[in-house]
Amino acid sequence: MTPFDTSVDLTVLGGPVRLYRAGDAGPPVLLLHGAMLDTAHGVWHDIAGQLAPDYQVYAIDMPRHGGSRPWTGMLGDAFYTRFMAELLDQLGLDRAALVGLSMGGGVAHRFALAHPDRVSALVAIEPGGLEATRPYQFPIWVAQRVPGFLRLCTWLLARTEGYQRSSMDSHLTNGAATPGFDRIITRAMEEARAKDRHGEKALDDWQIDWFGPFRMRYHSIPELHRLTVPTLWVAGGRSNGAIDPAAIAAAHAATPDSRILTIPDAGHIVSYDRPDVLGAAILEFFTEVLQAAAEHPARPTIEKDPS
């Protein structure tokens, strides 16, 4: 039996949220997956069980993903700050450790900036929301605003399993030899078809909200000196430019209580490529910072010298 064999459906900010649970004791940990075709069951399949013996693990399908449908309105950066606070309230948690991948890492670190009192530790894996600019920024910004274009992309994704296979084959470090490759493809195709049935865009609102025509609308590095939460930044050494590794390094340099880990033989979705290394790193980090917090709850944070 896996953590994803059973689920509970919540209502958060008026919309449905599917929740998966694992582990009965220890500090609470909330897992947040990425955008587009990600789901909790897909991204955290090999991570949740590693954490469950020592932690209360909560994993959700983010709004407009998996079982968390349908949603209306704009689910951008401001929405997720409200959503995260309400979700923790619904779960009866004053604080939780957050683990986020890609969009989930962006949501997690921006919530930790806004509400540090509600976050006990942060693991941001290949997170969005850091970079000031992106390659081909203006053309991408324009394409996102062409009427019907992102909806057409969803239609195509739902009908092109061969494309999904070739894309994953090229982006995963071990390609089709990656353990669980067929399961990963099956989940991605299920998600693409669900997005198509619900008339959703291929990109999440959070991604669209992130993009300005010449600069990203929010890029957190200038704010990270205020991030008082113990933080582990994780980069995939073979991420193919999904997130600029220099931005992750700059985030680490700017964050007072920070560690950084680059997993050389992992791409952007680190939990697919090297779940063993990622799970061990998260456990080691949590053992250090959550145990330290329990033993020294008033421990002050010393900011790094900006020079």
C-alpha positions in Angstrom: 0.0 0.0 0.0 1.3 3.5 -0.9 0.5 6.9 0.5 -1.5 7.5 -2.7 -3.9 4.6 -2.5 -6.3 6.7 -0.4 -7.2 10.4 -0.3 -9.4 13.0 1.4 -11.1 15.8 -0.4 -11.1 19.2 1.2 -12.6 22.6 0.3 -10.1 25.4 0.5 -11.0 29.0 -0.5 -14.2 27.6 -2.1 -12.4 25.1 -4.3 -11.7 21.3 -4.1 -8.3 20.0 -2.9 -7.3 16.4 -2.9 -5.1 15.4 0.0 -2.9 12.3 0.5 -1.5 11.4 4.0 1.4 9.2 5.2 3.0 8.9 8.6 1.4 9.2 12.0 4.1 10.9 14.1 6.7 13.6 13.9 6.7 17.2 12.6 4.3 17.9 9.7 5.6 18.1 6.2 3.6 19.4 3.2 4.6 18.4 -0.4 3.9 20.8 -3.3 4.3 19.6 -6.9 5.0 21.6 -10.0 2.9 23.0 -12.9 1.5 21.8 -16.1 1.2 18.0 -16.0 2.5 17.4 -12.5 0.4 15.7 -9.8 1.1 14.7 -6.2 1.0 11.0 -7.1 3.4 11.5 -10.0 6.0 13.8 -8.5 6.1 12.5 -4.9 5.5 8.8 -5.6 9.0 7.8 -4.5 9.5 10.5 -1.8 6.4 10.4 0.5 7.2 6.9 1.7 10.8 7.8 2.6 9.6 10.6 4.8 6.6 8.8 6.4 8.5 6.8 9.1 9.6 10.0 10.8 7.1 12.7 9.7 3.5 13.4 9.2 3.4 13.8 5.4 0.7 15.7 3.6 0.7 15.9 -0.2 -1.9 17.7 -2.2 -2.9 17.9 -5.8 -2.4 21.7 -6.5 -5.6 23.5 -7.8 -6.4 22.4 -11.4 -4.3 19.3 -11.0 -5.2 15.6 -10.3 -8.3 15.4 -8.0 -8.3 19.2 -7.2 -10.8 20.3 -9.9 -12.7 22.3 -11.0 -11.5 25.8 -10.1 -12.5 29.2 -11.4 -10.7 32.6 -11.3 -7.1 33.6 -11.5 -4.8 31.3 -9.4 -1.7 33.4 -9.4 0.9 34.5 -6.9 -1.5 36.4 -4.6 -4.0 33.5 -4.7 -1.4 31.0 -3.5 -0.4 33.1 -0.5 -4.0 33.1 0.7 -4.5 29.4 -0.3 -1.5 28.2 1.7 -2.6 29.9 4.9 -6.1 28.5 4.5 -4.8 25.1 3.7 -2.7 24.9 6.8 -5.8 26.1 8.8 -7.9 23.3 7.2 -5.2 20.8 8.2 -5.1 22.1 11.8 -1.4 23.0 11.4 0.1 26.1 13.0 3.4 25.4 11.1 4.7 22.9 8.7 7.9 22.1 6.8 7.4 22.8 3.1 8.9 20.8 0.2 8.2 22.2 -3.2 9.3 21.4 -6.8 9.3 24.0 -9.6 6.1 25.9 -9.2 5.6 24.3 -5.9 9.0 25.5 -4.8 8.1 29.0 -5.9 4.8 28.9 -4.0 6.6 27.5 -1.0 9.4 30.1 -0.7 7.1 33.0 -1.4 4.7 31.8 1.3 7.7 31.5 3.7 8.6 35.1 2.9 5.1 36.3 3.6 4.4 34.0 6.6 7.6 32.8 8.2 5.8 32.0 11.4 3.9 29.2 9.7 6.9 27.5 8.1 9.3 25.4 10.1 11.7 24.5 7.3 11.8 24.9 3.5 13.1 22.6 0.7 12.9 24.4 -2.6 13.7 22.1 -5.5 14.4 23.8 -8.9 12.0 26.5 -7.8 10.3 29.1 -9.9 10.0 32.7 -8.9 13.7 33.5 -8.6 14.8 34.8 -11.9 14.5 38.4 -13.0 14.4 37.5 -16.7 14.0 34.3 -18.8 15.3 33.4 -22.3 13.0 34.5 -25.1 10.9 36.3 -22.5 9.0 38.7 -24.8 8.0 36.1 -27.4 6.9 33.7 -24.6 4.9 36.5 -22.9 3.2 37.3 -26.2 2.4 33.6 -27.0 0.8 33.2 -23.6 -1.7 36.0 -24.5 -2.7 34.8 -28.0 -6.4 33.9 -27.6 -6.9 30.2 -27.5 -3.2 29.3 -27.9 -2.7 27.7 -24.4 -6.0 25.9 -24.7 -4.8 24.5 -28.0 -1.6 23.3 -26.4 -3.7 21.4 -23.9 -5.7 19.8 -26.7 -2.5 18.7 -28.4 -0.9 17.3 -25.2 -3.9 15.2 -24.5 -3.6 13.5 -27.9 0.1 13.0 -28.3 1.4 10.3 -26.1 4.4 9.8 -28.5 5.4 13.4 -27.9 5.1 13.0 -24.1 7.4 9.9 -24.3 10.0 11.6 -26.4 9.9 14.8 -24.3 10.3 12.8 -21.0 13.0 10.6 -22.7 15.0 13.7 -23.5 14.5 15.5 -20.2 15.0 12.6 -17.7 18.7 11.8 -17.1 18.3 8.1 -17.9 15.5 8.6 -20.4 13.2 5.7 -20.9 15.4 3.6 -18.6 14.4 5.8 -15.6 12.7 3.6 -13.0 8.9 4.0 -13.3 9.1 5.6 -16.7 5.8 4.0 -17.9 4.1 5.1 -14.7 5.4 8.7 -15.2 4.0 8.7 -18.8 0.7 7.2 -17.7 0.2 9.9 -15.0 1.2 12.7 -17.4 -1.3 11.5 -20.1 -4.0 11.2 -17.5 -3.4 14.7 -16.4 -3.3 16.1 -20.0 -6.6 14.5 -20.7 -8.1 15.8 -17.5 -6.9 19.3 -18.3 -8.5 19.0 -21.8 -11.9 17.8 -20.4 -12.0 20.7 -18.0 -11.0 23.3 -20.6 -7.8 24.3 -18.8 -4.8 26.0 -20.3 -1.5 24.1 -20.7 0.3 26.5 -18.3 -0.8 27.3 -14.8 -2.0 30.8 -13.9 1.0 31.0 -11.5 3.3 30.6 -14.5 1.4 33.2 -16.6 1.3 35.6 -13.6 5.0 35.2 -13.2 5.8 36.5 -16.8 6.1 40.2 -17.6 7.0 41.3 -21.1 10.6 42.3 -20.3 11.1 41.2 -16.7 9.5 38.6 -14.5 6.7 40.2 -12.4 8.1 38.6 -9.2 11.6 37.5 -8.7 12.4 36.8 -5.1 16.2 37.0 -4.8 16.2 40.7 -3.7 13.8 39.7 -0.9 15.5 36.6 0.4 17.6 38.4 3.0 14.2 38.5 4.9 13.8 34.7 4.7 14.3 33.5 8.2 13.2 30.0 7.7 16.0 27.2 7.5 16.2 26.5 3.8 17.6 23.9 1.5 17.9 24.9 -2.2 18.1 21.9 -4.6 19.3 22.1 -8.2 19.4 19.4 -10.8 22.8 19.3 -12.4 21.3 18.4 -15.8 18.2 20.5 -15.7 18.6 21.8 -19.3 17.9 25.4 -18.3 14.5 24.9 -16.8 15.7 27.0 -13.9 18.9 29.0 -14.2 21.4 27.3 -11.8 23.0 30.7 -11.2 19.7 31.9 -9.8 19.5 29.0 -7.4 23.1 29.8 -6.3 22.2 33.5 -5.8 19.2 32.5 -3.8 21.4 30.4 -1.5 23.8 33.3 -1.1 21.0 35.7 -0.3 19.2 33.5 2.3 20.5 33.8 5.9 19.9 30.2 7.1 20.6 28.4 3.9 22.1 25.3 2.4 22.4 24.3 -1.3 22.6 20.9 -3.0 23.2 20.2 -6.6 22.4 16.6 -7.7 24.7 16.2 -10.8 22.8 13.3 -12.4 19.3 14.8 -12.1 17.2 16.9 -14.4 14.5 19.5 -13.5 12.1 16.9 -11.9 14.7 15.7 -9.4 12.2 13.4 -7.7 11.9 11.4 -11.0 15.6 11.1 -11.7 17.1 10.6 -8.3 14.4 10.1 -5.6 16.9 8.1 -3.5 19.4 11.0 -3.3 16.7 13.6 -2.9 14.8 11.7 -0.2 18.1 11.2 1.8 19.0 14.9 1.5 15.6 16.0 2.7 15.7 13.6 5.7 19.2 14.8 6.6 18.2 18.4 6.4 15.0 17.9 8.5 17.0 15.9 11.1 19.3 18.9 11.4 16.9 21.8 11.4 13.7 20.4 12.9 15.6 18.7 15.7 17.6 21.8 16.4 14.3 23.9 16.4 12.8 21.5 19.0 15.9 21.7 21.2 16.4 25.4 20.8 13.1 27.0 19.9 14.3 30.6 20.4 17.6 30.1 18.4 18.3 33.4 16.6 19.0 33.6 12.9 22.3 35.4 12.0 22.1 37.1 8.6 25.0 36.6 6.2 27.4 39.5 5.5 26.0 40.8 2.2 29.6 41.5 1.1 
